[in-house]
């Protein structure tokens, strides 16, 4: 079977394509299928019209259109539609029900309604896009917000099947009236991989081998910045020699806020800002940590998310102190991978973090069990098998 996966954006710098689409495509190919990713590379315009091969999967970047979003929309939607059909696929799987990809899927469904034969269309969703979701998080125009909210409601009932990345998304789609047999729970998963070289990163960053390292691997917007500042200030006060390693880049200058808070609250000497890190180096940075925190506000957006960054931490064997919100509770179970906190209990997260920073034996046990549990329950090959069956029974 030939499967075309339509990406929501380019392969860089955002993570969805590399973290979700490519691993699925790899596993589908291992199962004897042919998988091709078609992408609108507006996030990496240098790849316009270029065909790349990533882990053995062809990624066909369409030619970009006008720079203005409104003018570009019909060009990119049409080019995605044509590029997908040019592959003569047995089915098309759209990732994210919004934007240019969503428009190309709407065009395909309209052609089908007119009696034109089209390949079966599937949809994957890993975020809530409308009110309370990404529409409230990103700086879209009013017209874009209306379009994305409409696409999110219009597409799922009309496609052959819907894959959802979280239990909350599953529930929301059931509330849309979609039959359970047309839904597949498809969380973010991992492949097995060797541990990174954390000592190399510690040497590079000037962190001594005895210093306990608390990691924040983040995009910053999932939690209150004041909560983060409070946790770091309290941990610095109570754990001698602790270092805070921050990996990731914010959207709205959160790093500057953190640096200001560090100066005001007395943890500037403990703070190490690594910024955005190349994917190839991430395992080494994660391995440099003794413990990670994963603050996650209890919002509709977060309850719908399936945090790939958390799976990377657990796969690396890093124990995690996390807020018990949404999909996080699927990945961290008692004494396996870390400890869970009430999202509104800032002091509770501090206490659990400080306790584990001072308890290396328990940290090591939690990290090992977390990795074992993740590889037992959330491997891409396991869910690719379920996806293959879903494609077949949805015929």
Backbone torsions as a table, in degrees:
resi	resn	phi	psi	omega
1	UNK	NA	136.4	176.5
2	UNK	-101.1	128.3	-173.9
3	UNK	-122.7	124.0	174.0
4	UNK	-102.0	125.6	177.2
5	UNK	-105.3	121.1	-179.7
6	UNK	-95.2	119.3	-177.2
7	UNK	-83.0	153.7	178.1
8	UNK	-80.1	-21.9	-178.7
9	UNK	-161.5	-173.3	-176.3
10	UNK	-73.7	175.2	-174.5
11	UNK	-79.4	-11.9	178.1
12	UNK	-136.0	150.1	-8.8
13	UNK	-90.3	-6.1	-177.8
14	UNK	-65.1	159.2	-170.0
15	UNK	-98.1	-13.6	-171.8
16	UNK	-57.5	-43.6	-176.2
17	UNK	-65.8	-47.3	-178.7
18	UNK	-71.9	-36.7	-173.3
19	UNK	-85.5	-24.2	-174.0
20	UNK	-123.0	-50.9	-174.3
21	UNK	-72.7	-48.6	-176.7
22	UNK	-61.8	-47.8	179.0
23	UNK	-59.7	-38.4	176.8
24	UNK	-64.0	-44.4	179.5
25	UNK	-61.9	-40.8	177.9
26	UNK	-58.8	-47.1	-178.0
27	UNK	-69.0	-35.3	176.3
28	UNK	-64.4	-38.0	177.2
29	UNK	-67.3	-36.9	176.8
30	UNK	-63.5	-25.5	178.9
31	UNK	-88.2	9.1	172.8
32	UNK	98.1	5.0	179.2
33	UNK	-95.6	166.1	173.9
34	UNK	-108.5	123.8	-177.3
35	UNK	-119.9	136.7	177.6
36	UNK	-133.4	133.8	175.2
37	UNK	-101.4	128.7	175.1
38	UNK	-110.2	126.3	-171.2
39	UNK	-131.3	143.9	169.9
40	UNK	-94.1	101.2	-167.2
41	UNK	-83.1	47.7	180.0
42	UNK	-70.1	-18.7	175.3
43	UNK	-81.6	-19.4	175.5
44	UNK	-137.8	72.1	-172.1
45	UNK	-60.2	-18.7	177.5
46	UNK	-64.1	-16.1	-179.2
47	UNK	-95.5	7.3	-179.8
48	UNK	-53.2	122.6	177.8
49	UNK	77.7	3.7	-175.5
50	UNK	-96.7	139.8	172.7
51	UNK	-99.9	121.1	177.6
52	UNK	-110.9	157.3	173.1
53	UNK	-119.9	118.0	-177.4
54	UNK	-118.7	113.9	-178.2
55	UNK	54.1	36.1	178.0
56	UNK	86.4	0.4	-178.4
57	UNK	-105.3	123.6	175.9
58	UNK	-68.0	132.1	174.3
59	UNK	-116.5	109.3	-176.6
60	UNK	-98.1	106.6	179.2
61	UNK	-84.5	120.6	179.5
62	UNK	-70.7	162.7	176.9
63	UNK	-75.0	129.4	-179.1
64	UNK	-72.2	155.5	178.9
65	UNK	-104.5	-150.0	179.1
66	UNK	-58.6	153.1	-178.1
67	UNK	-72.9	-29.8	179.0
68	UNK	-68.2	129.3	-173.5
69	UNK	-57.2	-46.5	-176.7
70	UNK	-64.6	-39.2	178.3
71	UNK	-72.2	-33.6	-177.6
72	UNK	-72.5	-29.1	-171.7
73	UNK	-52.6	-53.4	-179.0
74	UNK	-65.9	-35.2	179.2
75	UNK	-63.4	-50.6	-175.4
76	UNK	-70.5	-38.3	177.8
77	UNK	-61.4	-45.2	179.0
78	UNK	-64.1	-42.9	-178.9
79	UNK	-67.3	-37.0	174.3
80	UNK	-63.6	-45.0	179.0
81	UNK	-58.4	-48.4	-178.7
82	UNK	-68.5	-42.5	-179.0
83	UNK	-62.2	-38.8	178.5
84	UNK	-66.0	-46.1	-178.1
85	UNK	-70.7	-30.5	178.4
86	UNK	-61.1	-23.9	178.0
87	UNK	-76.8	-7.4	-177.8
88	UNK	52.2	57.1	-174.9
89	UNK	-78.1	156.2	170.9
90	UNK	-81.2	-24.3	172.2
91	UNK	-158.7	159.5	178.5
92	UNK	-120.7	134.5	179.0
93	UNK	-123.0	110.5	179.3
94	UNK	-87.4	132.1	177.5
95	UNK	-104.6	115.9	-175.5
96	UNK	80.9	126.0	-176.3
97	UNK	-87.6	48.4	-172.0
98	UNK	-149.2	166.3	170.6
99	UNK	66.9	-149.0	-175.8
100	UNK	-62.8	-42.4	178.6
101	UNK	-63.3	-40.5	177.8
102	UNK	-62.4	-39.7	177.5
103	UNK	-65.0	-39.9	178.5
104	UNK	-64.5	-37.1	177.9
105	UNK	-68.5	-38.9	177.2
106	UNK	-62.7	-39.1	177.0
107	UNK	-63.0	-42.6	178.7
108	UNK	-62.0	-42.4	-179.6
109	UNK	-68.4	-35.5	176.7
110	UNK	-65.8	-40.2	176.5
111	UNK	-61.8	-41.2	178.8
112	UNK	-62.0	-40.9	-180.0
113	UNK	-66.0	-29.9	178.1
114	UNK	-79.1	0.3	177.8
115	UNK	94.3	6.6	178.1
116	UNK	-83.7	129.6	-176.5
117	UNK	-69.5	128.4	-178.1
118	UNK	-131.6	152.7	174.6
119	UNK	-68.2	153.1	176.5
120	UNK	-57.0	141.8	-177.3
121	UNK	-113.5	127.0	175.7
122	UNK	-115.4	158.1	-177.8
123	UNK	-129.4	138.0	172.6
124	UNK	-115.4	135.9	176.4
125	UNK	-131.6	130.8	-178.6
126	UNK	-125.3	9.3	178.0
127	UNK	-149.2	158.6	165.6
128	UNK	-92.1	126.8	-171.4
129	UNK	-97.2	-32.5	-171.6
130	UNK	-80.2	-147.2	-176.7
131	UNK	-59.2	131.5	-176.1
132	UNK	83.8	-2.8	-178.3
133	UNK	-116.5	-140.6	-175.4
134	UNK	-64.6	-26.6	177.0
135	UNK	-58.1	-32.7	180.0
136	UNK	-85.8	-12.3	-174.7
137	UNK	-96.0	-37.3	-174.3
138	UNK	-102.0	158.6	-175.0
139	UNK	-88.4	68.5	176.8
140	UNK	-86.2	157.4	170.9
141	UNK	-74.7	166.2	178.5
142	UNK	-60.3	-38.7	179.6
143	UNK	-65.7	-41.0	178.3
144	UNK	-63.6	-43.4	179.3
145	UNK	-59.4	-44.0	-180.0
146	UNK	-64.0	-42.2	179.8
147	UNK	-63.6	-47.6	-176.0
148	UNK	-65.8	-39.5	177.6
149	UNK	-64.5	-39.9	177.9
150	UNK	-64.6	-46.8	-179.3
151	UNK	-59.6	-39.9	-178.2
152	UNK	-63.7	-30.4	179.5
153	UNK	-90.8	-32.5	-173.6
154	UNK	-79.7	-40.2	-173.0
155	UNK	-72.3	-49.6	-172.1
156	UNK	-54.0	-42.0	-179.2
157	UNK	-69.2	-13.5	-172.4
158	UNK	-104.9	-11.9	179.9
159	UNK	-88.2	169.7	-177.0
160	UNK	-69.1	-39.2	179.7
161	UNK	-160.6	157.4	-177.5
162	UNK	-125.1	127.2	172.1
163	UNK	-100.2	134.6	-175.9
164	UNK	-123.9	141.5	-172.9
165	UNK	-88.4	-9.0	-177.6
166	UNK	-145.3	160.9	178.1
167	UNK	-65.0	-34.8	179.3
168	UNK	-66.5	-41.6	176.0
169	UNK	-63.2	-37.3	176.2
170	UNK	-58.5	-46.5	-178.9
171	UNK	-64.8	-41.7	-179.3
172	UNK	-64.7	-35.6	178.9
173	UNK	-75.1	-32.3	171.9
174	UNK	-62.2	-38.1	178.1
175	UNK	-66.8	-22.4	174.4
176	UNK	-73.5	-9.1	-178.3
177	UNK	95.1	10.6	178.8
178	UNK	-77.9	129.9	-178.5
179	UNK	-63.3	142.8	-177.1
180	UNK	-57.1	-35.7	-177.9
181	UNK	-69.9	-11.5	176.3
182	UNK	-98.2	8.9	177.8
183	UNK	-117.5	140.2	173.8
184	UNK	-129.2	122.8	173.4
185	UNK	-72.6	116.2	-175.0
186	UNK	-133.7	78.3	-176.7
187	UNK	-71.9	165.9	172.3
188	UNK	-66.9	136.6	-174.8
189	UNK	-126.0	-171.4	-179.2
190	UNK	-139.0	162.3	165.1
191	UNK	-105.4	158.3	173.6
192	UNK	-69.0	144.3	179.0
193	UNK	-157.0	151.3	179.4
194	UNK	-71.0	158.4	178.5
195	UNK	-67.2	150.6	177.7
196	UNK	-81.1	177.9	-179.3
197	UNK	-98.5	85.1	-177.9
198	UNK	-67.8	-31.7	-179.2
199	UNK	-63.9	-34.9	178.9
200	UNK	-62.7	-42.6	179.9
201	UNK	-69.3	-39.1	177.5
202	UNK	-60.1	-43.0	178.9
203	UNK	-64.1	-43.2	-179.1
204	UNK	-61.3	-38.1	-175.7
205	UNK	-91.5	-2.0	178.9
206	UNK	73.7	31.8	178.1
207	UNK	-101.1	121.9	-177.8
208	UNK	-67.6	157.2	-176.8
209	UNK	-65.9	-21.7	-178.0
210	UNK	-90.4	-13.3	-175.7
211	UNK	-73.8	127.6	173.3
212	UNK	-70.6	129.4	-176.1
213	UNK	-109.7	120.9	175.7
214	UNK	-102.0	122.4	-173.4
215	UNK	-101.7	137.6	166.1
216	UNK	-120.4	112.6	179.1
217	UNK	-110.1	110.7	-159.4
218	UNK	-157.6	165.0	163.9
219	UNK	-113.4	4.2	170.9
220	UNK	78.1	-27.9	-168.4
221	UNK	-82.7	-4.8	-175.2
222	UNK	-83.2	-0.8	-173.9
223	UNK	-152.2	167.4	176.0
224	UNK	-70.8	129.3	178.8
225	UNK	-65.5	-33.1	178.7
226	UNK	-63.7	-35.5	178.0
227	UNK	-64.2	-43.9	178.4
228	UNK	-60.3	-46.3	-178.9
229	UNK	-61.2	-39.1	179.5
230	UNK	-64.6	-44.7	-178.4
231	UNK	-63.4	-45.9	-179.6
232	UNK	-63.9	-43.3	-178.6
233	UNK	-62.5	-43.7	-179.5
234	UNK	-68.2	-41.1	179.3
235	UNK	-65.9	-38.7	178.2
236	UNK	-63.6	-37.6	-178.8
237	UNK	-70.2	-31.2	-170.5
238	UNK	-106.5	-12.2	-178.5
239	UNK	-122.1	103.5	-178.4
240	UNK	-59.7	133.5	174.2
241	UNK	77.9	3.4	-177.6
242	UNK	-63.4	146.0	173.6
243	UNK	-123.1	141.7	180.0
244	UNK	-108.0	111.8	179.6
245	UNK	-99.7	117.4	-177.6
246	UNK	-110.1	116.5	-179.8
247	UNK	-114.8	122.2	179.1
248	UNK	132.9	169.2	-175.4
249	UNK	-129.9	134.4	177.6
250	UNK	-83.9	173.1	-179.6
251	UNK	-100.8	-23.2	-170.8
252	UNK	-132.1	39.4	176.0
253	UNK	73.7	26.6	-179.1
254	UNK	-64.0	-29.2	178.8
255	UNK	-62.1	-40.4	178.9
256	UNK	-64.6	-39.6	176.2
257	UNK	-60.4	-41.9	-178.8
258	UNK	-65.5	-42.0	179.5
259	UNK	-64.1	-39.3	177.4
260	UNK	-64.1	-45.1	178.9
261	UNK	-62.9	-36.6	-179.9
262	UNK	-61.5	-40.1	178.3
263	UNK	-68.4	-41.8	-175.9
264	UNK	-74.5	-34.0	-173.3
265	UNK	-101.8	2.9	170.5
266	UNK	84.3	23.9	176.3
267	UNK	-121.4	20.2	-179.4
268	UNK	-60.3	-38.2	-177.6
269	UNK	-69.4	-16.8	-178.2
270	UNK	-97.5	-8.6	-170.2
271	UNK	-91.4	128.9	176.5
272	UNK	-124.8	112.9	-177.4
273	UNK	-99.1	108.2	-179.5
274	UNK	-88.1	-21.9	-178.4
275	UNK	71.0	-159.2	178.8
276	UNK	-71.2	134.4	-175.7
277	UNK	-118.8	136.5	176.8
278	UNK	-56.9	138.6	-178.3
279	UNK	-52.1	-35.8	-178.5
280	UNK	-65.6	-25.5	-178.5
281	UNK	-94.6	-10.9	-175.2
282	UNK	-56.6	-44.0	179.9
283	UNK	-55.4	-35.5	179.6
284	UNK	-69.0	-40.6	179.0
285	UNK	-65.8	-42.0	179.4
286	UNK	-64.7	-38.1	-179.3
287	UNK	-68.8	-16.3	178.9
288	UNK	-75.7	-10.8	-174.2
289	UNK	-93.7	148.6	171.2
290	UNK	-94.2	-26.9	-175.5
291	UNK	-158.2	150.1	175.6
292	UNK	-125.7	151.2	169.5
293	UNK	-110.8	148.3	179.4
294	UNK	-136.3	75.2	176.6
295	UNK	-67.8	141.4	-172.9
296	UNK	-154.4	105.0	-177.6
297	UNK	-63.5	148.1	-178.3
298	UNK	-85.2	82.7	179.2
299	UNK	-123.5	163.7	176.7
300	UNK	-59.1	-42.9	179.6
301	UNK	-56.4	-48.5	-178.0
302	UNK	-71.2	-34.6	178.4
303	UNK	-64.8	-26.0	179.7
304	UNK	-86.7	-20.2	-175.5
305	UNK	-71.6	156.5	172.0
306	UNK	-125.0	90.0	-166.2
307	UNK	-68.5	104.5	179.3
308	UNK	-63.1	-31.6	179.7
309	UNK	-61.8	-36.5	177.7
310	UNK	-64.3	-40.6	178.9
311	UNK	-64.3	-34.9	178.5
312	UNK	-66.4	-40.3	178.2
313	UNK	-63.0	-46.9	-177.9
314	UNK	-66.3	-40.1	177.7
315	UNK	-61.4	-34.0	179.7
316	UNK	-75.9	-4.0	-180.0
317	UNK	79.0	19.1	178.9
318	UNK	-88.4	122.6	174.9
319	UNK	-68.2	148.4	-171.6
320	UNK	-130.7	134.5	167.9
321	UNK	-100.1	113.8	-170.0
322	UNK	-131.9	155.0	173.4
323	UNK	-78.1	137.0	-175.5
324	UNK	-81.7	73.1	-176.8
325	UNK	-125.2	128.3	171.2
326	UNK	56.0	-130.3	-172.0
327	UNK	-66.2	-19.3	178.9
328	UNK	-56.1	-35.8	-179.0
329	UNK	-70.2	-15.5	174.9
330	UNK	-78.3	-30.5	-173.8
331	UNK	-92.9	-31.9	-178.8
332	UNK	-113.7	116.0	176.2
333	UNK	-113.2	162.5	-174.8
334	UNK	-50.2	125.3	176.5
335	UNK	66.2	16.0	176.3
336	UNK	-130.1	99.2	175.8
337	UNK	101.3	-26.0	-179.2
338	UNK	163.2	-158.7	179.1
339	UNK	-130.8	149.8	-177.2
340	UNK	-107.4	150.4	-177.6
341	UNK	-129.8	158.6	168.8
342	UNK	-72.6	129.4	-174.7
343	UNK	-60.8	-25.3	-179.1
344	UNK	-92.2	-3.0	-177.1
345	UNK	-99.6	83.5	-177.9
346	UNK	-61.8	-43.5	-178.0
347	UNK	-65.1	-34.6	178.1
348	UNK	-62.3	-40.2	177.3
349	UNK	-66.4	-37.9	176.5
350	UNK	-60.2	-49.0	-176.9
351	UNK	-60.2	-44.0	-179.3
352	UNK	-68.4	-37.3	179.3
353	UNK	-66.6	-48.5	179.9
354	UNK	-62.9	-41.5	179.0
355	UNK	-58.7	-43.2	-179.2
356	UNK	-75.8	-33.2	175.5
357	UNK	-61.4	-28.4	179.8
358	UNK	-95.7	7.7	-176.0
359	UNK	-134.2	77.0	-176.3
360	UNK	-61.4	-32.1	-179.4
361	UNK	-64.2	-47.4	179.3
362	UNK	-67.2	-38.6	177.2
363	UNK	-55.8	-48.6	-177.6
364	UNK	-62.2	-42.3	179.9
365	UNK	-64.3	-43.7	179.3
366	UNK	-63.0	-42.7	-179.7
367	UNK	-63.0	-43.1	-180.0
368	UNK	-65.9	-43.4	-179.7
369	UNK	-68.4	-35.2	178.1
370	UNK	-64.6	-42.7	177.5
371	UNK	-65.0	-43.0	-179.4
372	UNK	-61.8	-45.2	-178.6
373	UNK	-63.9	-42.8	179.8
374	UNK	-60.1	-45.8	-178.7
375	UNK	-71.4	-22.4	175.9
376	UNK	-77.7	-35.4	-169.1
377	UNK	-110.3	-23.3	-170.4
378	UNK	-135.0	67.1	175.5
379	UNK	-109.8	142.5	-177.2
380	UNK	-60.2	-36.3	-178.0
381	UNK	-64.4	-34.5	177.9
382	UNK	-64.9	-45.2	-176.4
383	UNK	-80.6	-24.2	173.0
384	UNK	-65.1	-36.0	175.8
385	UNK	-63.2	-42.7	177.9
386	UNK	-65.1	-38.0	179.4
387	UNK	-65.9	-42.5	178.2
388	UNK	-58.0	-44.8	178.2
389	UNK	-65.2	-39.2	179.1
390	UNK	-61.5	-42.0	176.5
391	UNK	-57.7	-41.1	-175.2
392	UNK	-73.7	-44.7	-175.9
393	UNK	-76.9	-13.2	178.3
394	UNK	-85.4	-2.6	178.7
395	UNK	-63.4	NA	NA
